[in-house]
Amino acid sequence: MKRKIEFEFSAGLRITHWLRAIAIFVLTVTGFYLTYVFIAPAPSDEPVLFLNAKFRMWHEIAGFVLIAVSLFKLYLFLFDRISGKERLSFLDFISPKVWFQQIKYYLFMGEHPHLRGAYNPLQFIAYVGLYAMVFVISLTGLVLYVHGYQGGGLGLFLYDYMRPLEAMMGGLAMVREIHHIVMWGILIFLPIHIYMAIFNSIMGKEGSMDAIISGYKFPEQNSKH
């Protein structure tokens, strides 16, 4: 069966995808340490073993990377010409016919529907949910961040803006709780995302997973996929 080469994802989208994955991994490891200290440095009389501060530093660096990447990905989705296929996914999302065909496909009861965009309806709504969780965890992270950096710089600049949000969420303890709950939401999303990516790649046989690395997938020329 002849196949054609189809450009799916821009370089900016692919790079930010993997930067986000790395940031989430670093945030998860360091976040678990800050909540449940699982490493203790060797005892020393010298005040140099600031392991908690090091984990906090990397947590904050990864957090700002996640915020920057998310803002850039939002810009690509809204304005990038090459990312127009992502925007077309909204048309598939609001199509009952595509929803019905997609669910049949996942139940092994039919073929994959023809999509106008890059994502099927379930993928699209899952990514919207992920972005909502990233927004909430970033916002709560900034609220927590400003309480450690009130002396100057970005922390002082954001302090007056974050305090009303902190009050709206019910106080600092509740902000921390929301931060942790949303983290678990993201951690639940990730294995499902990986499984479905592998599922679609194997079932579709179009190089769907290759596209997030190379940018290209290889649909059959006379396929309905």
C-alpha positions in Angstrom: 0.0 0.0 0.0 1.4 3.3 -1.0 1.9 5.9 1.6 2.4 9.7 1.5 4.4 11.9 3.8 2.3 14.4 5.7 3.6 17.2 7.9 1.8 17.1 11.2 3.6 19.1 13.9 5.9 22.1 13.7 9.4 22.2 15.2 8.2 24.6 17.9 5.3 22.3 18.9 7.6 19.3 19.1 10.3 21.0 21.1 7.9 22.4 23.6 6.2 19.0 23.9 9.4 17.4 25.1 10.4 20.4 27.3 7.0 20.2 29.0 7.5 16.4 29.5 10.9 17.0 31.1 9.5 19.9 33.3 6.7 17.7 34.5 9.1 14.9 35.4 11.4 17.3 37.3 8.4 18.9 39.1 7.0 15.5 40.1 10.3 14.2 41.6 11.1 17.5 43.4 7.5 18.0 44.4 7.3 14.6 46.1 10.6 15.4 47.9 9.2 18.8 49.2 6.1 17.0 50.4 7.6 13.7 51.6 11.3 14.1 52.3 12.8 10.8 51.0 16.5 11.7 50.9 18.6 12.9 53.9 22.1 14.3 53.5 25.0 12.9 55.5 25.3 14.6 58.9 27.8 17.4 58.9 28.9 20.2 61.2 29.2 22.6 58.3 26.0 24.6 57.2 26.3 23.6 53.6 23.9 20.7 53.2 20.9 22.7 51.9 19.3 19.7 50.2 15.7 21.0 50.6 16.7 24.4 49.1 18.3 22.6 46.1 15.2 20.6 45.5 13.0 23.7 45.9 15.3 25.6 43.4 14.9 22.9 40.7 11.2 22.7 41.4 10.8 26.5 40.8 13.0 26.4 37.7 11.0 23.6 36.2 7.8 25.4 37.2 8.8 28.5 35.3 9.9 26.4 32.3 6.4 24.8 32.3 4.7 28.2 32.5 6.9 29.6 29.6 6.3 26.5 27.5 2.6 26.5 28.1 2.3 30.2 27.1 4.3 29.6 23.9 2.3 26.5 23.0 -0.9 28.6 23.5 0.5 31.2 21.1 1.3 28.5 18.6 -2.2 27.1 18.8 -3.8 30.5 18.4 -1.6 32.2 15.8 1.0 29.8 14.2 0.2 29.1 10.5 1.8 25.7 10.6 -0.3 24.8 13.7 -3.5 25.5 11.8 -4.2 21.7 11.7 -4.4 21.8 15.5 -7.1 24.5 15.3 -9.1 22.5 12.8 -9.4 19.8 15.5 -12.1 21.9 17.1 -14.3 21.2 14.0 -13.9 17.4 14.7 -14.6 18.0 18.4 -18.0 19.6 17.7 -19.0 16.9 15.2 -21.4 14.2 16.7 -20.6 12.0 13.7 -16.8 12.0 14.4 -17.5 11.4 18.1 -19.6 8.3 17.2 -17.1 7.0 14.7 -14.2 7.6 17.1 -15.8 5.7 20.0 -16.7 2.8 17.6 -13.0 2.7 16.6 -11.8 2.5 20.2 -14.3 -0.3 20.8 -12.9 -2.2 17.7 -16.3 -1.8 16.0 -15.3 0.4 13.1 -12.6 2.3 11.2 -11.0 5.4 12.3 -13.0 8.5 11.2 -11.5 10.9 8.7 -10.2 13.9 10.7 -9.8 17.4 9.5 -7.5 18.3 12.4 -4.5 16.8 14.2 -6.5 15.4 17.1 -9.6 13.3 17.4 -12.4 14.6 19.8 -11.2 12.5 22.8 -7.6 13.7 22.3 -8.8 17.3 22.0 -10.9 17.3 25.1 -8.1 15.5 27.0 -5.6 18.2 26.0 -8.0 21.0 27.0 -8.2 19.3 30.4 -4.5 19.1 30.6 -4.1 22.7 29.8 -6.7 23.6 32.5 -4.8 21.6 35.0 -1.5 23.2 34.0 -3.1 26.6 34.4 -4.3 25.8 37.9 -1.1 24.2 39.1 0.9 27.1 37.7 -1.3 29.6 39.4 -1.2 27.9 42.7 2.5 27.4 42.3 3.0 31.1 41.9 1.0 31.8 45.0 3.3 29.5 46.9 6.3 30.9 45.2 5.7 34.5 46.3 5.7 33.6 50.0 9.3 32.7 49.8 10.5 35.7 47.8 9.0 38.8 49.2 12.3 40.7 49.5 12.6 41.6 45.8 12.6 40.5 42.2 9.7 38.6 40.6 8.4 37.4 43.9 7.9 40.9 45.2 6.4 42.0 41.9 3.8 39.2 41.9 3.1 39.3 45.6 0.3 41.8 45.6 -1.3 40.1 42.6 -1.2 36.6 44.2 -2.6 37.5 47.6 -6.2 38.1 46.4 -6.1 34.8 44.6 -4.8 33.1 47.7 -7.7 34.5 49.7 -10.2 33.5 47.0 -8.9 29.9 47.2 -9.4 29.8 51.0 -5.9 30.5 52.3 -2.4 29.2 51.8 -3.1 25.7 53.2 -6.0 25.3 50.7 -3.8 26.6 47.9 -1.2 23.9 48.7 -4.0 21.2 48.8 -5.3 22.3 45.3 -1.7 22.2 44.0 -1.3 18.6 45.2 -4.7 17.5 43.9 -4.1 18.9 40.4 -0.6 17.2 40.4 -2.4 13.9 40.8 -4.7 14.8 38.0 -1.7 15.3 35.7 -0.1 12.1 36.9 -3.3 10.2 36.1 -3.4 11.8 32.6 0.2 10.9 31.7 -0.1 7.1 31.5 -3.4 7.3 29.8 -1.9 9.7 27.2 1.1 7.4 26.6 -1.2 4.3 26.3 -3.5 6.0 23.8 -0.6 7.4 21.8 0.8 3.8 21.5 -2.7 2.4 20.8 -3.3 4.9 17.9 0.2 4.4 16.5 -0.2 0.6 16.4 -3.8 0.5 15.2 -3.5 3.4 12.8 -0.1 2.3 11.4 0.6 5.9 10.3 3.5 6.7 12.4 1.5 8.8 14.8 4.2 8.6 17.5 6.9 9.4 15.0 5.2 12.7 14.3 5.9 14.1 17.7 9.7 13.5 17.0 10.1 14.0 13.3 7.0 16.1 12.6 5.8 13.7 9.9 3.3 10.9 9.7 2.7 8.4 6.9 -1.0 7.9 6.1 -2.1 5.4 3.4 -3.1 7.3 0.2 -6.4 5.6 -0.2 -7.1 5.1 3.5 -10.1 6.6 5.4 -8.0 7.2 8.4 
